[in-house]
């Protein structure tokens, strides 16, 4: 009985063993070096031989250890993207363009989420760098000193996005949040608005825009901006509805509501319709992001537009240039932004 049990245990252990290059070679009737060549340089293997090897890989479920191979060549062909939150559609479009551009050069993107927390970003970066990525994409320009030290110590090509700084860690593609706040203030002041309310997310990027807006308004004659709400991300239409209700309950009745996202602005529009408030005759609304639904809202939402796709594309080009040792003429790329005037202002 014990003999049978021992045999069964050995058989189970044998089944659990990973398939190796030698197993594939044996099944395909070739040398292990030919299997390695087929994995790494398929163009250098005869079509008939490659077909046999691919068939053996298919039926065994063999997964090549590409990481070990890449490391031996000083490159993993992996780029790490550290994103604040996957709930933000703006970030998703940038990541898609970034990934698509990199795939054309046979690089793949791995994604990590840090919830707008600098400590989590630092911990995530340490984990990511232990996997030896060829490059790193960061969102924003505010990172812990430890993050900066890690990237500089490992000499990993890095591009920061969705912000602007004269002193990037390596390179940066984005736009100035300070200028966004200033531009919104001047635009709305020029339209005749003097009474302002704000609903802004608490994350660092939104707050830079918020504080810039408030500072600019403070220097303009006759403005009032006492009704300001800060909300926790992610921003949603429901959060916009609740926040606007709170503003109305606090006594805000006339003026313009500036929101840190189109999602919050959409909630303001919905609550306005529910309460019978006329937009923009009684209260005007300003969003940020120019989401696809902004133009389709009723009334159509006035907002701030910027090229999320271009940010991702340019970021990928910068990372690739650094990896390949190609000199970069511009390490600081400002894609700019513009106000899209519709019917809510």
C-alpha positions, 0 to 999 in steps of 0.5 A: 500500500505504501509502495503504491502511495509513494508511486502515486506521489511521484507521479503527481509531483512529476505532473506538477513539474513545469514544462522545460525547453528540453521537453519541447525539444524532445516533442519537436524532435530538435535540439534545445538550442533550436527551441531557444532560437525559435522563441527569441529569433523565429525568423532564423528558424526554418518554417517547418521546424518552427511549426513543429516547435510551436505545436509542441508549445501549444499542446504543453502550455509551455510559457517561455521565461522571457524575463530571464532571457531579456535580463541576460540581454540587459532589457525586459521590453517591459514599461511600467505605468504607475497610474493614480486610479483606473477609475479616471477615464482621462488617464485610461486614454493616455495609457491606451495611446502610450501602450499602442505606441510602445507595442509598435516597437515590441514593448509591453506595458504593465500597470500599477495603481497607487490611489493618489497616495505618494507612499503607495506610489513609492512602494509600488515603484520599489516593487516594479523596479525589482522587475527591471522594467526598461522604462517608467511612466508616472502621472503628475510631477509630485513624487516622494524623494525616495521615488526620485532617488530610486529612479536616478539610482537605477538610471531607469528612463522615466517620463512624467505626465499630466503636469509641468515642471522645469525640473523633471526627473528625466522628461515630462509631457503635459500641461500647466495646472497653474495656467489652467486655473488662471485661464478659467478665472480670466475667461469667466471674469471676462464673461461677466461672472463675479460670484463663484463657487467651486467643487474640486477633488482633493487630489494634488493635481486638482488642488493645484488648479483649484488654488491657482483659480482662487488666487487669480480670482482674489486679485480681481476686483469685485469677485466673491468665492466663498462657497468652496467644496473639496471632495474625495476622488474618484469624482462621479455625477452622483458626487456632483449632485450631492455637492451642488445640493450642499452649495445650494443649502449653504445659500449659493443661488447665483453665479458660476460653479467651477468643477474639477471634472466633467463628471462633477459638472454633469452631476451639477447639471442633473441636480439643476434640472431636478430642482428647476434651476435654469442653466446658465441664466441662474447658475453657470457651470464649468467642467474640466476634461472634455469627456465625450458626454460633455458635448452631448449633455443638456445643455452642452457643457463648457469645459477645458480640453486637452489632448490626452492621446497626444500626452500618451503618444509623446510620453512613449516616444520619449521613453523609447528614445531614452531606451535606444540612446537617441538624443532628445531635443525636448525633454519638456513637452507642453501639449497645452489646453483650451476652453471649449465654450458651449451652453452652460456658461 
